[in-house]
Amino acid sequence: MTINKMTRRFKYAGLTLPDPAPDLDVDSVRSLYAASYPEITTAALTGPEAVDGTLVYTFTKAIGTKG
């Protein structure tokens, strides 16, 4: 029996973002990408979904009105 660790991939706003560090948890990855994509901090997270041996996490922009 062989155990293989699945790689992760993140999707946001039509972009595929690589896993910056496999040892980080998903919230840490969100914080890391927030420097480039500030709206990712309020985005909803879905996943992981297994696709071709890769775990895919999807950040979806929050839709709403201010006030």
PDB file as gemmi writes it, atoms N, CA and C in Angstrom:
CRYST1    1.000    1.000    1.000  90.00  90.00  90.00 P 1                      
ATOM      1  N   MET A   1       0.841  -1.163   0.000  1.00  0.00           N  
ATOM      2  CA  MET A   1       0.000   0.000   0.000  1.00  0.00           C  
ATOM      3  C   MET A   1       0.893   1.234   0.000  1.00  0.00           C  
ATOM      4  N   THR A   2       0.596   2.154  -0.898  1.00  0.00           N  
ATOM      5  CA  THR A   2       1.369   3.378  -1.019  1.00  0.00           C  
ATOM      6  C   THR A   2       0.473   4.573  -0.729  1.00  0.00           C  
ATOM      7  N   ILE A   3       0.977   5.496   0.052  1.00  0.00           N  
ATOM      8  CA  ILE A   3       0.226   6.712   0.354  1.00  0.00           C  
ATOM      9  C   ILE A   3       0.885   7.866  -0.379  1.00  0.00           C  
ATOM     10  N   ASN A   4       0.107   8.521  -1.230  1.00  0.00           N  
ATOM     11  CA  ASN A   4       0.601   9.676  -1.963  1.00  0.00           C  
ATOM     12  C   ASN A   4      -0.113  10.919  -1.472  1.00  0.00           C  
ATOM     13  N   LYS A   5       0.646  11.966  -1.185  1.00  0.00           N  
ATOM     14  CA  LYS A   5       0.046  13.218  -0.766  1.00  0.00           C  
ATOM     15  C   LYS A   5      -0.406  13.967  -2.014  1.00  0.00           C  
ATOM     16  N   MET A   6      -1.664  14.391  -1.997  1.00  0.00           N  
ATOM     17  CA  MET A   6      -2.205  15.100  -3.153  1.00  0.00           C  
ATOM     18  C   MET A   6      -1.741  16.553  -3.130  1.00  0.00           C  
ATOM     19  N   THR A   7      -1.466  17.089  -4.309  1.00  0.00           N  
ATOM     20  CA  THR A   7      -1.091  18.489  -4.410  1.00  0.00           C  
ATOM     21  C   THR A   7      -2.346  19.347  -4.346  1.00  0.00           C  
ATOM     22  N   ARG A   8      -2.187  20.615  -4.012  1.00  0.00           N  
ATOM     23  CA  ARG A   8      -3.321  21.528  -3.921  1.00  0.00           C  
ATOM     24  C   ARG A   8      -3.210  22.586  -5.010  1.00  0.00           C  
ATOM     25  N   ARG A   9      -4.370  23.091  -5.396  1.00  0.00           N  
ATOM     26  CA  ARG A   9      -4.446  24.176  -6.360  1.00  0.00           C  
ATOM     27  C   ARG A   9      -5.582  25.075  -5.899  1.00  0.00           C  
ATOM     28  N   PHE A  10      -5.433  26.364  -6.099  1.00  0.00           N  
ATOM     29  CA  PHE A  10      -6.431  27.321  -5.663  1.00  0.00           C  
ATOM     30  C   PHE A  10      -6.944  28.086  -6.867  1.00  0.00           C  
ATOM     31  N   LYS A  11      -8.256  28.340  -6.900  1.00  0.00           N  
ATOM     32  CA  LYS A  11      -8.860  29.096  -7.984  1.00  0.00           C  
ATOM     33  C   LYS A  11      -9.514  30.339  -7.406  1.00  0.00           C  
ATOM     34  N   TYR A  12      -9.359  31.443  -8.132  1.00  0.00           N  
ATOM     35  CA  TYR A  12      -9.975  32.696  -7.707  1.00  0.00           C  
ATOM     36  C   TYR A  12     -10.176  33.593  -8.918  1.00  0.00           C  
ATOM     37  N   ALA A  13     -11.380  34.055  -9.114  1.00  0.00           N  
ATOM     38  CA  ALA A  13     -11.720  35.013 -10.176  1.00  0.00           C  
ATOM     39  C   ALA A  13     -11.222  34.562 -11.549  1.00  0.00           C  
ATOM     40  N   GLY A  14     -11.382  33.288 -11.848  1.00  0.00           N  
ATOM     41  CA  GLY A  14     -10.969  32.759 -13.144  1.00  0.00           C  
ATOM     42  C   GLY A  14      -9.485  32.442 -13.246  1.00  0.00           C  
ATOM     43  N   LEU A  15      -8.742  32.669 -12.179  1.00  0.00           N  
ATOM     44  CA  LEU A  15      -7.312  32.392 -12.162  1.00  0.00           C  
ATOM     45  C   LEU A  15      -7.030  31.087 -11.428  1.00  0.00           C  
ATOM     46  N   THR A  16      -6.009  30.396 -11.847  1.00  0.00           N  
ATOM     47  CA  THR A  16      -5.536  29.223 -11.121  1.00  0.00           C  
ATOM     48  C   THR A  16      -4.262  29.635 -10.406  1.00  0.00           C  
ATOM     49  N   LEU A  17      -4.293  29.546  -9.086  1.00  0.00           N  
ATOM     50  CA  LEU A  17      -3.169  29.968  -8.265  1.00  0.00           C  
ATOM     51  C   LEU A  17      -2.447  28.733  -7.728  1.00  0.00           C  
ATOM     52  N   PRO A  18      -1.129  28.686  -7.851  1.00  0.00           N  
ATOM     53  CA  PRO A  18      -0.384  27.531  -7.341  1.00  0.00           C  
ATOM     54  C   PRO A  18      -0.351  27.527  -5.822  1.00  0.00           C  
ATOM     55  N   ASP A  19      -0.063  26.387  -5.261  1.00  0.00           N  
ATOM     56  CA  ASP A  19       0.078  26.245  -3.822  1.00  0.00           C  
ATOM     57  C   ASP A  19       1.425  26.857  -3.433  1.00  0.00           C  
ATOM     58  N   PRO A  20       1.430  27.951  -2.661  1.00  0.00           N  
ATOM     59  CA  PRO A  20       2.702  28.600  -2.333  1.00  0.00           C  
ATOM     60  C   PRO A  20       3.586  27.768  -1.403  1.00  0.00           C  
ATOM     61  N   ALA A  21       2.967  26.978  -0.543  1.00  0.00           N  
ATOM     62  CA  ALA A  21       3.729  26.129   0.376  1.00  0.00           C  
ATOM     63  C   ALA A  21       2.801  25.030   0.889  1.00  0.00           C  
ATOM     64  N   PRO A  22       3.087  23.778   0.573  1.00  0.00           N  
ATOM     65  CA  PRO A  22       2.203  22.676   0.967  1.00  0.00           C  
ATOM     66  C   PRO A  22       2.001  22.541   2.476  1.00  0.00           C  
ATOM     67  N   ASP A  23       2.921  23.066   3.271  1.00  0.00           N  
ATOM     68  CA  ASP A  23       2.786  22.938   4.721  1.00  0.00           C  
ATOM     69  C   ASP A  23       1.877  24.003   5.338  1.00  0.00           C  
ATOM     70  N   LEU A  24       1.448  25.010   4.571  1.00  0.00           N  
ATOM     71  CA  LEU A  24       0.539  26.048   5.081  1.00  0.00           C  
ATOM     72  C   LEU A  24      -0.893  25.545   5.078  1.00  0.00           C  
ATOM     73  N   ASP A  25      -1.670  25.986   6.068  1.00  0.00           N  
ATOM     74  CA  ASP A  25      -3.093  25.664   6.034  1.00  0.00           C  
ATOM     75  C   ASP A  25      -3.786  26.624   5.071  1.00  0.00           C  
ATOM     76  N   VAL A  26      -5.035  26.348   4.751  1.00  0.00           N  
ATOM     77  CA  VAL A  26      -5.757  27.100   3.728  1.00  0.00           C  
ATOM     78  C   VAL A  26      -5.927  28.569   4.134  1.00  0.00           C  
ATOM     79  N   ASP A  27      -6.170  28.851   5.403  1.00  0.00           N  
ATOM     80  CA  ASP A  27      -6.308  30.237   5.851  1.00  0.00           C  
ATOM     81  C   ASP A  27      -5.002  31.008   5.694  1.00  0.00           C  
ATOM     82  N   SER A  28      -3.881  30.358   5.888  1.00  0.00           N  
ATOM     83  CA  SER A  28      -2.580  31.007   5.694  1.00  0.00           C  
ATOM     84  C   SER A  28      -2.341  31.298   4.216  1.00  0.00           C  
ATOM     85  N   VAL A  29      -2.775  30.399   3.355  1.00  0.00           N  
ATOM     86  CA  VAL A  29      -2.661  30.624   1.911  1.00  0.00           C  
ATOM     87  C   VAL A  29      -3.524  31.816   1.520  1.00  0.00           C  
ATOM     88  N   ARG A  30      -4.729  31.902   2.085  1.00  0.00           N  
ATOM     89  CA  ARG A  30      -5.615  33.043   1.810  1.00  0.00           C  
ATOM     90  C   ARG A  30      -4.926  34.344   2.213  1.00  0.00           C  
ATOM     91  N   SER A  31      -4.316  34.364   3.379  1.00  0.00           N  
ATOM     92  CA  SER A  31      -3.623  35.565   3.862  1.00  0.00           C  
ATOM     93  C   SER A  31      -2.454  35.929   2.957  1.00  0.00           C  
ATOM     94  N   LEU A  32      -1.748  34.939   2.478  1.00  0.00           N  
ATOM     95  CA  LEU A  32      -0.619  35.175   1.596  1.00  0.00           C  
ATOM     96  C   LEU A  32      -1.070  35.800   0.272  1.00  0.00           C  
ATOM     97  N   TYR A  33      -2.134  35.266  -0.309  1.00  0.00           N  
ATOM     98  CA  TYR A  33      -2.637  35.792  -1.577  1.00  0.00           C  
ATOM     99  C   TYR A  33      -3.380  37.116  -1.411  1.00  0.00           C  
ATOM    100  N   ALA A  34      -3.749  37.486  -0.197  1.00  0.00           N  
ATOM    101  CA  ALA A  34      -4.460  38.748   0.042  1.00  0.00           C  
ATOM    102  C   ALA A  34      -3.602  39.959  -0.322  1.00  0.00           C  
ATOM    103  N   ALA A  35      -2.296  39.808  -0.302  1.00  0.00           N  
ATOM    104  CA  ALA A  35      -1.422  40.911  -0.695  1.00  0.00           C  
ATOM    105  C   ALA A  35      -1.614  41.271  -2.169  1.00  0.00           C  
ATOM    106  N   SER A  36      -1.859  40.282  -2.999  1.00  0.00           N  
ATOM    107  CA  SER A  36      -2.064  40.508  -4.429  1.00  0.00           C  
ATOM    108  C   SER A  36      -3.530  40.675  -4.793  1.00  0.00           C  
ATOM    109  N   TYR A  37      -4.406  40.008  -4.046  1.00  0.00           N  
ATOM    110  CA  TYR A  37      -5.844  40.024  -4.310  1.00  0.00           C  
ATOM    111  C   TYR A  37      -6.566  40.376  -3.008  1.00  0.00           C  
ATOM    112  N   PRO A  38      -6.673  41.658  -2.641  1.00  0.00           N  
ATOM    113  CA  PRO A  38      -7.235  42.039  -1.342  1.00  0.00           C  
ATOM    114  C   PRO A  38      -8.649  41.515  -1.091  1.00  0.00           C  
ATOM    115  N   GLU A  39      -9.463  41.397  -2.144  1.00  0.00           N  
ATOM    116  CA  GLU A  39     -10.844  40.958  -1.957  1.00  0.00           C  
ATOM    117  C   GLU A  39     -10.960  39.471  -1.629  1.00  0.00           C  
ATOM    118  N   ILE A  40      -9.848  38.739  -1.697  1.00  0.00           N  
ATOM    119  CA  ILE A  40      -9.874  37.313  -1.363  1.00  0.00           C  
ATOM    120  C   ILE A  40     -10.114  37.105   0.143  1.00  0.00           C  
ATOM    121  N   THR A  41      -9.856  38.139   0.948  1.00  0.00           N  
ATOM    122  CA  THR A  41     -10.049  38.012   2.399  1.00  0.00           C  
ATOM    123  C   THR A  41     -11.509  37.816   2.773  1.00  0.00           C  
ATOM    124  N   THR A  42     -12.432  38.327   1.946  1.00  0.00           N  
ATOM    125  CA  THR A  42     -13.863  38.174   2.224  1.00  0.00           C  
ATOM    126  C   THR A  42     -14.519  37.129   1.322  1.00  0.00           C  
ATOM    127  N   ALA A  43     -13.738  36.483   0.486  1.00  0.00           N  
ATOM    128  CA  ALA A  43     -14.276  35.492  -0.441  1.00  0.00           C  
ATOM    129  C   ALA A  43     -14.669  34.213   0.298  1.00  0.00           C  
ATOM    130  N   ALA A  44     -15.723  33.573  -0.208  1.00  0.00           N  
ATOM    131  CA  ALA A  44     -16.157  32.283   0.338  1.00  0.00           C  
ATOM    132  C   ALA A  44     -15.227  31.194  -0.196  1.00  0.00           C  
ATOM    133  N   LEU A  45     -14.961  30.209   0.636  1.00  0.00           N  
ATOM    134  CA  LEU A  45     -14.090  29.102   0.250  1.00  0.00           C  
ATOM    135  C   LEU A  45     -14.914  27.838   0.092  1.00  0.00           C  
ATOM    136  N   THR A  46     -14.760  27.166  -1.044  1.00  0.00           N  
ATOM    137  CA  THR A  46     -15.388  25.871  -1.252  1.00  0.00           C  
ATOM    138  C   THR A  46     -14.298  24.868  -1.594  1.00  0.00           C  
ATOM    139  N   GLY A  47     -14.565  23.633  -1.265  1.00  0.00           N  
ATOM    140  CA  GLY A  47     -13.604  22.582  -1.569  1.00  0.00           C  
ATOM    141  C   GLY A  47     -13.037  22.008  -0.298  1.00  0.00           C  
ATOM    142  N   PRO A  48     -12.163  21.084  -0.432  1.00  0.00           N  
ATOM    143  CA  PRO A  48     -11.479  20.717  -1.663  1.00  0.00           C  
ATOM    144  C   PRO A  48     -12.283  19.742  -2.511  1.00  0.00           C  
ATOM    145  N   GLU A  49     -12.051  19.828  -3.790  1.00  0.00           N  
ATOM    146  CA  GLU A  49     -12.640  18.915  -4.762  1.00  0.00           C  
ATOM    147  C   GLU A  49     -11.477  18.192  -5.434  1.00  0.00           C  
ATOM    148  N   ALA A  50     -11.526  16.878  -5.459  1.00  0.00           N  
ATOM    149  CA  ALA A  50     -10.458  16.095  -6.078  1.00  0.00           C  
ATOM    150  C   ALA A  50     -10.642  16.083  -7.589  1.00  0.00           C  
ATOM    151  N   VAL A  51      -9.647  16.621  -8.309  1.00  0.00           N  
ATOM    152  CA  VAL A  51      -9.677  16.677  -9.764  1.00  0.00           C  
ATOM    153  C   VAL A  51      -8.330  16.184 -10.279  1.00  0.00           C  
ATOM    154  N   ASP A  52      -8.330  15.038 -10.924  1.00  0.00           N  
ATOM    155  CA  ASP A  52      -7.116  14.466 -11.518  1.00  0.00           C  
ATOM    156  C   ASP A  52      -5.949  14.400 -10.524  1.00  0.00           C  
ATOM    157  N   GLY A  53      -6.216  13.938  -9.321  1.00  0.00           N  
ATOM    158  CA  GLY A  53      -5.171  13.769  -8.331  1.00  0.00           C  
ATOM    159  C   GLY A  53      -4.729  15.057  -7.651  1.00  0.00           C  
ATOM    160  N   THR A  54      -5.489  16.129  -7.845  1.00  0.00           N  
ATOM    161  CA  THR A  54      -5.174  17.420  -7.234  1.00  0.00           C  
ATOM    162  C   THR A  54      -6.373  17.891  -6.431  1.00  0.00           C  
ATOM    163  N   LEU A  55      -6.129  18.444  -5.249  1.00  0.00           N  
ATOM    164  CA  LEU A  55      -7.200  19.020  -4.449  1.00  0.00           C  
ATOM    165  C   LEU A  55      -7.389  20.472  -4.872  1.00  0.00           C  
ATOM    166  N   VAL A  56      -8.578  20.797  -5.350  1.00  0.00           N  
ATOM    167  CA  VAL A  56      -8.853  22.142  -5.845  1.00  0.00           C  
ATOM    168  C   VAL A  56      -9.747  22.878  -4.847  1.00  0.00           C  
ATOM    169  N   TYR A  57      -9.250  24.017  -4.365  1.00  0.00           N  
ATOM    170  CA  TYR A  57     -10.000  24.903  -3.485  1.00  0.00           C  
ATOM    171  C   TYR A  57     -10.407  26.122  -4.311  1.00  0.00           C  
ATOM    172  N   THR A  58     -11.647  26.575  -4.145  1.00  0.00           N  
ATOM    173  CA  THR A  58     -12.134  27.708  -4.915  1.00  0.00           C  
ATOM    174  C   THR A  58     -12.562  28.836  -3.991  1.00  0.00           C  
ATOM    175  N   PHE A  59     -12.001  30.020  -4.232  1.00  0.00           N  
ATOM    176  CA  PHE A  59     -12.411  31.230  -3.530  1.00  0.00           C  
ATOM    177  C   PHE A  59     -13.401  31.958  -4.429  1.00  0.00           C  
ATOM    178  N   THR A  60     -14.581  32.284  -3.892  1.00  0.00           N  
ATOM    179  CA  THR A  60     -15.616  32.963  -4.652  1.00  0.00           C  
ATOM    180  C   THR A  60     -15.872  34.325  -4.022  1.00  0.00           C  
ATOM    181  N   LYS A  61     -15.846  35.353  -4.850  1.00  0.00           N  
ATOM    182  CA  LYS A  61     -16.068  36.718  -4.356  1.00  0.00           C  
ATOM    183  C   LYS A  61     -17.408  36.820  -3.647  1.00  0.00           C  
ATOM    184  N   ALA A  62     -17.416  37.568  -2.539  1.00  0.00           N  
ATOM    185  CA  ALA A  62     -18.656  37.832  -1.827  1.00  0.00           C  
ATOM    186  C   ALA A  62     -19.425  38.884  -2.611  1.00  0.00           C  
ATOM    187  N   ILE A  63     -20.712  38.622  -2.819  1.00  0.00           N  
ATOM    188  CA  ILE A  63     -21.559  39.547  -3.552  1.00  0.00           C  
ATOM    189  C   ILE A  63     -22.558  40.136  -2.568  1.00  0.00           C  
ATOM    190  N   GLY A  64     -22.647  41.431  -2.576  1.00  0.00           N  
ATOM    191  CA  GLY A  64     -23.570  42.081  -1.659  1.00  0.00           C  
ATOM    192  C   GLY A  64     -23.504  43.583  -1.831  1.00  0.00           C  
ATOM    193  N   THR A  65     -24.268  44.287  -1.010  1.00  0.00           N  
ATOM    194  CA  THR A  65     -24.268  45.741  -1.077  1.00  0.00           C  
ATOM    195  C   THR A  65     -23.717  46.305   0.213  1.00  0.00           C  
ATOM    196  N   LYS A  66     -23.165  47.482   0.097  1.00  0.00           N  
ATOM    197  CA  LYS A  66     -22.636  48.156   1.275  1.00  0.00           C  
ATOM    198  C   LYS A  66     -23.776  48.851   2.010  1.00  0.00           C  
ATOM    199  N   GLY A  67     -23.586  48.980   3.310  1.00  0.00           N  
ATOM    200  CA  GLY A  67     -24.517  49.790   4.084  1.00  0.00           C  
ATOM    201  C   GLY A  67     -25.595  48.999   4.604  1.00  0.00           C  
TER     202      GLY A  67                                                      
END                                                                             
